[in-house]
Amino acid sequence: MNDPQILSAFQELASEPARAAARPAPLFDACHVGVALRAVLFVELVLAVSALFGASGFLDWLARVSLLTGGALPATLAWLIGVCGLKNVLARLPAPAQQVLAVALGAVAGLSACAVLDLVGLQHAAPWLAGAAAGALLAALLVAALVWRERSKAPADTRARLSELQSRIRPHFLFNTLNSAVALVRAEPERAEALLEDLSDLFRHALAEQGESVTLADEIALAQRYLAIEQVRFGDRIRVVWAIDADAGGARLPPLLLQPLLENAVRHGVEPSDLGAQLRISTERRASRVVIKVINTVPAGQGEAGSGLALDNVRQRLKLLHDVECQFHSTLKEGVYQVRIEVPA
């Protein structure tokens, strides 16, 4: 690589955080199936407890809950749809304004619940003021929970990025990669240049600000660069099989999600064994779902025991991005370790 290429790489790296900082971001996000389910269950729980006051018995309590649900359930769903639909509008407002607007929509939803009950004649005198106040209070609680959920993503992403950077500068990985490049400089200069470019791209990718999610295609491209480096180091000891479905490339993942899985496969499958290991990375789109598998053989059916922190991090970040719409499973059976991830297409 020449100097202009190196300088352009650093200029690109420096400009990416500035562009990311300039993009408006919503304080919270209600556009998730899991969020909607939890919001409805929370409101129903509040209604069930509220109905206990003044109930003369179980049947009376059940009737009160049914009455309140008839008005509150459509109002809750309307609030969720409204907040989700206004996501881009809210993102352009200051944080306090976003919260105030969401709470105001809650008050409107409370009034709509009273209107439903009054329209069908289930209430002799609709409690308009109480309905608006209750809607605003419940909306405030939901907003607080959603804000906390969004903020909880930052530590997980920061830990993943720090872990990735530490992995990239881990002495044995860095020195072995540089030694491999030195050994290739005279005999195969093109391979040496490609190796250093892959290493440079890994550093840039780890340091760049990429936002909440990236495409599966981007993650696969980074994984191919990483394994190309390891292929130079281990030679025939690492045997990689790719089975990539192009239709699955648009699925969204947290950035640097596949990296720790591949590192685990190399560390626990390839390094401990003189014979090495086979790695298989596959993606497949199945209707509205995308299935990702990372499979590797391990020596003597066991491999080196790990702390499981990398897998916990991957699982946590997937849950933060896709909530109940994702699945994560890992198994070790008969000398084969498999990680299976399922996300929306």
N, C-alpha and C positions, 0 to 999 in steps of 0.2 A: 504494500500500500504506500502511496506517496503522501507527502505532507498535506496537500490540499484535501485529500480524502479524509485524513485524520482530523483536520480542522473542521471540515464540514460535518463530521460525525459529532464533534463536541458542540458545534453551533446548533445542530438539530436537537441535541440533548438539552441544551440550555433553553431553547425556545419552547419545548413541549410543556414544561410546568407553567410557563407564562400563559400559553394558550389555554391550558386546563383551568388555570385560576380565573381566566376571563369568562369562561362559560358559566352562566347562571345555574344554580343547583337548588332543587326544592329542599325545604327543611325536613320534609317527610314524604313518604310515598305510600299511598293506599291502594295502588294498582297491583295487588297480589291476592290470589285466591286464599292463601293462608291468613292474610290480614283480614279479609272480609269475614272468614269463618270465625276468627277469634273475636272480632268486633261484635258480630251477631250474638255469639255465646256470652260475651261480657254483658251486653245490654239485656239479654234474657235473664242472666243471673241477677242483675240489679232489679229487674222487674219482679222476679220470683221472690226476692227478699222483701221488696217493698209491699208486695201483695200479702205478706204475712201480717202486716199491721191492719188490724180490724177484721181479719178473717175469722169467722166463727167455727170453721172446721175445714177438713181437707177438701170437700167438694166446693165449699165457698172459696177457698184459696185457689183451687184449680180454675174456677170460673173467673176469678179476678185476673189470674195470669193470662188466661185465654183472651179476656177482654183487652188487657193492656197490650198483649202481643199483636192483636189485630191492628192496632194503631202504630205501635212502635216498630214492628218488623219492616213494613214498607218504608217508614221514615228513615230507619237505619240504612237500608239498602240505597235509598235515594241520596243520603248524605255521602255514603261511600262512592257512589257513581259520580256525584257532583264534585267531590274532592279529587277523584281520579281524573275526571274530565278537565278540571281546571289546573292540572299539574303544571303545565307549561306557563300558565298565567301566574300561578303562585311563585314559580321559580324566579320571576322577574321582580318580585316584591321583597322588601326587607323581611328579616325573620319575624319580628313582632307582628308585622302586617299579615304575614301568612297565618300565624296563629289566630289573630283576631278574626280574620275572614273565615277560617275554618270553624271557629266557635260560633260566629254569627250564622253560618250555614246550619250549625247544630240547632240553634234557636229556631230557625225557619223549619227545620225538620220536625222539631217538637210541636210547632204550631200545626204542621201538616198532619201529624198524628192525631192531634185533637180534632182537626177538621174531618178526618176519616171517621172517628168515633161519633162526632156530631152528625155527620151525613147519614150514617146508617142507623142513627137513633139509639145507639148503645149507651149514650150518656145523656141524662136529662139536662145538665148544664156543663158544657165542655170547659175544663179548667185551662183556659188559654194561657194565663200568666204562668201557672205551674208547669204547663207543657213546654213553654218556651224556655223557662229556667232549667227544667230537667234536661231538655235537649242541649242547651248550651253547656251544662255541667258535664254531661256524658261526652259531648264532643271534645271538651277541654281535656278530659281524662284520656280519651282515645288519641288525641293529638300528642299529649305528653308521652304516651306509650310508643307512638310511631316515631317521635323525635328521638327517644332513647334507643329505639331499634336502629335508626339510621346512624346515630353516633357510635353505636357498638360495632359498626362495620369498620370504622377507622382503625382501632387497635388491631383487628384481625388482619387487615390489609398491610398495616405497618409491620407487624410481626412477620408476615409472609415475605415482604420485600426485604426486611433485614435478614431473614433466614436465607433468602435467595442470594443476597449480596455476600453474606458470610460464606455461603457454599462456593460462590464463584471465586472468592479470594482465599479459600481454604488452601494452605500451603501445598499439600500434596497434589491437589487438582491443578493449581496454577503452575507449579514447578514442573509437573509431569507434562502438562500441555506445552509449556515453553521448551522443555527438553525435546519433546517430540518434534516441535517446529524446527529447532536447531539441527536435529538429526536429518531433517528433510531439506534443509536450505540448499545444500549443494547437490544432493542426489535428485530431489524432486522439488524444485523451487515453487512450482505451481501449487502443489499440495500444501507446502509450508505456508504460502500466502493465503490459501483457502482456510487453513486451520486457524491462523491468526485473525482472519476476518470473522470466522465463526465465534472465536473468543471475544473479540471486540463487540460483536452484536449481542452476545449474552450480557456483557457488562452494560451496554447501552440500554438494553431491554429491562434489566434489573433496576437501573437508576431512573428511567424515564417515568413520568407521571402518566398513567394510562387510563385513569378513570375507574368507574365501578366495575366495568366488564369489558371483555374483548371477545372476538369470535373464536370459535373452535378452530377454524382454519389458521388463525394467527398463532394459537397455542401449538398446533401441530407443526407449523413452520419453525417455531423456536425449538420444539422437541427434536426435530430433525437436525438442527444445528448442534444441539447439545450431544446427541448420540453420534454425530459425525466426528466430534472431538474424541469421544470415548472410543470410537471405532479405531482411530489412529493409535490410541494408547494401548488398547487390549488386542487389537488385531482379530485373529480367528476366535479368540475366547469369547467375544460378544457377537452373537448372531441375532440380527434384528429383522423382524418381519412386520411389514406395514400392510394393513387392510383398511384403507381410508375410503369412506363413502363421501363423494363430493357434495351430495345433497344435504349432508349433515354439517357442512362447514359454517353455516350461518348461526348455529346455536351459540348462546352467550354463556361465557364462563368468567369467573373472577380471574384477573391476570395472574400469571405464574402458578396456575393450578396444577398442571401436569408435571411441572419440573420436579417437585419433591417426590412424586410417584416414580419417576424415571430414576432419580438419584437413589431411592430406596432399592429399586431393582438392580442397579449397578452395584451398590454397596453390599447388599445382602445376597445377591445372586451371582454376580460375576467375580468380584474381588476375592471372596473366600475360596473359590474353586479353581484348581489348576486347569480344569477342562472348560471353565467359563460357564455361560448360561445362554439360553435363548430368550429373547424379549419379543413379545408380540403386542403391537398397539393397533387397536381396531376401533373404527367408528361406524355407526350404522343408524340411519334414520328409519324409524318405524312409525308411520302415520305422523302424529303430532309430537312424537318423542324422539330423542336421540340417545343412543346407548354408546358409551365409551368404555373400553376395556384395556387395561394394562396388565399383561400376564408375563410372568418370568419363572423360569425353573430355579430351584435353590439346591445347594449341595446337600446330599444325603437326606433330602426331604425335609431339612430343618432350616439351615441358614443361620446367620448371626442374629441374635435377639436384639430388638431395638426398643426405644422408649415409647414409640407410637405417637410422638408429638407431631410429626409431619402429617400423619393420617388424621389426627384430631383437628389440625389446622385446616386441612382440605375440607373435611366434613363441616366444620363450623362456617367457613367462608361460602360453601355451597348453600347451606341453610340460610345464611344472611341474604344471599342474592335471590334464591328461588323458593325459599321457605318450604312448604309442604309439597311443592311441585317437583322436587328433586329426590333422588335416592342415591345412597352411597353404601356399598357393601364390599367387604374384603374377606377373603378366605384363603387358607393354606391347606391343600389336600394332595396327598401322594406326591410330594415334591414339586408342586406347582402352586405359586402364589398368584392370586387374581384380585384385582381391584375393579369393581364395576360401578360406573356412574351413569345415572339416567337423569336427563334434564329436558325441559321443553324445547321443541325445535324452533 
